[in-house]
Amino acid sequence: MRLLVANANTTAAITEACAAAARTAAAPGTEIVPATPRFGPAVISTRAENVIAGHAVLDLLAEHAGSVDAVLLAVSHDTALDAARQLMPCPVVGMTEAACLTACMLGGRFGMITFGGVEMYRELVARYGFDQRLADIIGVNATPPEAVADPDSVGRKVLVAAQALAAEGANSVVLAGAALAGFDNRLQDAAPVALLDGMACGVRMAELLVALRLPKSRAGTYAPPVGRQALGISGALGALLRGDR
């Protein structure tokens, strides 16, 4: 199968980090296709950037519609996940939703580690219905570019946060940040609980959905749009809105 690993920001180094983590987790025969948007924010850390990135990632997905078997959003805000599931003819997985679902299957409450502010992640967890399972979220004092440039230093901060979350009762910890892709393998031996990377969890869930061969919904709010019109967007995205692809 061909799995599109779609970043929603324009930092190519983060795309490559996510693709590397995806390849490590992928089963034999799964081809990882990394992709970076042609426009949008360098890093998503505000509501405004997340909305802009939503357009950017939908534009990116439209370019690959029909040529991949599944999509994994390599963005920890799961940017435009619902819209992508409606538009794309294949399964679409959000990396943070996948990690949270995995945490729930491990049992008990889970913690989350991210960069800086945490409120948008609390809202995301609540939107998925997992707020009662969430022990706490810790925002480490680091940035995604720092995670790429100096993973050892950022890794030490992440490990301290994981230990604190375990002390609060978390039975597992979600690493919520595309730039943290692969940090589960880097830090797991020193961590007191399971560390869940959304890329690793998302790859396996995408493979499962493809193997199940479930049909695309033809009714309800996730049915593909038909006959919708828009100005100023790419031809590929416009074709999906019209139902031409």
Salt bridges, closest charged atoms under 4 A:
GLU31 OE1 - ARG2 NE 3.24
ASP59 OD2 - ARG38 NE 2.90
GLU97 OE1 - ARG85 NH2 2.84
GLU123 OE1 - ARG47 NH1 2.85
ASP136 OD1 - ARG122 NH2 2.99
ASP152 OD1 - ARG186 NH1 3.08
GLU207 OE1 - ARG204 NE 3.75
ASP244 OD2 - ARG242 NE 2.67
